[in-house]
Each structure stands twice: as structure tokens, then as C-alpha cells.
Amino acid sequence: MAVTVAVKRTRACATLLAKVRDIMAQEGITPSTLHAIKLKLVALAARGALFPAADFAMPEAQGRTHPLLVEDNDGLGLYLTINLPGKEAAPHDHGIWCINAAIAGRERHVFYRRTDSGATPGHAEVVRLGEVIVQPGTGMAMSDHDIHATEVLGDEPAIGLALYGYATARFPSVTWYHPAFGTVRATPSRRHATGALPGTAA
Amino acid sequence: MSGTVATYRVAIGNAGATIDCCADETVLQAAIAAGIDYPYACASGNCATCVSTLRAGKVDMLPHGDAALSMAQRADGKVLACRARPRTDLDILWLGRGRK
């Protein structure tokens, strides 16, 4: 009996998460292990035949997230994301580590560091540290409270894989920074939410 | 071309205020500049904190995520203030109360 692409994809995703679990069990999540996991995610993203366009609906607006493999409870979440040209996200941290790898298209990730003391509620200052362009053959990794902003470049949809330390339906509070306003805002934590919908990460 | 940008009047029902908003800025940007405590979090079309009812007028929407505003919500007159640029005078009402 022929094995479908969907079955092959699920197996490949399960294999990846098993390898990630091994790394986490042996060494935990560190900058070094995040890099090692990123390389594995980039390798999976390079297997384009596992992710045919026909299997993943395009966004109705400009950004859509498809769950690929989501572990139960506090487990990992692996997603395929599709963002159309111009789609952006202001500087934010997810409160949990994340790794992206491109299948197609180009997305700019700009990294920031918070510089104020946090003493004034609603106020924050951030400085730009640098950027990477995530495109096929590349990826990026962030620790729990790293801050990044994203923007799809060019005229082609940015399609990629996104791996988070928690499934998006169980995200901690996401903190959003607005350099133009000098403000910081947070969305509610989903850590103890019930009935939360998957696929709502930025 | 004169190079000038059109300015529209935006009535924000929750605040009991009417403010100016240029065609090249979002309703949220204009509200913040006017000192209005409009609810928001991401300010980039991802979280839906600023989802609002457009009671009158027309806007152009900047790119946003599907999860922040569905096509059905858009058809029902909902917009994201952080993504909405006015094309006419507006009458708008925010639906939520953001956390700071």
C-alpha cells in the first residue's frame, strides 16, 4: 500500500520532535541546543515534497498557521505558517523559545533588546540589535524572552516551519513592544486556557 | 501633485471624542497621538485586541493575520484599528479592553 504524503509528513514531523525531545532531555534548552534544533528544522523544511501547496490552504487575509504536530498539554508545537507579502508583526517576545525555518519566500526578523528598567507600567524602551533574513536553507532561533519583529519581503508568500516550546494554544503572555509609542502591551496568557484555538501565533 | 495627504474625522464612541486621522496613518496611531486610551497589544494585526465595529465610513486594511480578524467578521463590519486607514470620515467603537 502506497504511503501518502500526509503520512510521510506526519512521520517526519514525529521524528523531528523525538530528536528535539532527546536533545532537551540530554542538554536542556540552551543557545547551543537551539542552534542544533534549528539545523534539524531547516533540514525538514528543505524536504519540500512533504509540504505541497495543495495540502495547506492559503490565508483568507494575509497570515495563516497550520498545525503539523502538536503535543498534548505542555508539549511542543510544530506548525506550517503562510504569510503574504507585507504581513508584519511588531517587536514581541513569546515568553517561550521558538525556531523558524523557511520553505519558500523571504521573511525579515529584526531583533531587539529592552533597555528600560520596567518600573513604569505600560512603558518600555527597546534598541535594535540586528536582523536576519529567513529564506530557504536558513532559519532563526530565539530563547524564551528574546524580542523579534517580522516582515514578509518581496512579492512571494513566506512559507515556513515554526517550532515552539509550547503549542500556541498554551502560549504564555506575549509581550509587544512599540518603539514609536514607547509602550509595551501584553496579551493574556493561554497557559491555563481551555478551548483555546490553535494557530494564533504572530 | 500637491503631496498633501487627506485628513478625515474619526468619531470614537467609547471615548466620546472625534479626532483627525490622516489617510496614511491608522486609526490606532491617530488615537494614541490624540491621547485616547484605545485598547491594543500587538498594533500589527495579529492579536485582535483592538477589534472594533465600524459604524460608518470606509477604511483600507493593512495586512493582518487570519486569526485576528476573519472574513466573516470583516463582512460584519468589524475592523482592526491598528490596521485600518480611513478613506472617509469614520464612526468607530472598540469592542474590548486591552491589558497594559
Interface residues (C-beta under 8 A of the other chain):
Chain A: P59 E60 A61 Q62 G63 R64 T65 L84 P85 G86 K87 E88 A89 A90 H92 P121 G122 V174 W176 H178 F181 R185 A186 T187 P188 L197 G199 T200 A202
Chain B: I32 Y40 A41 C42 A43 S44 G45 N46 C47 T49 L62 P63 H64 G65 D66 A67 A68 L69 S70 M71 G98 R99 K100
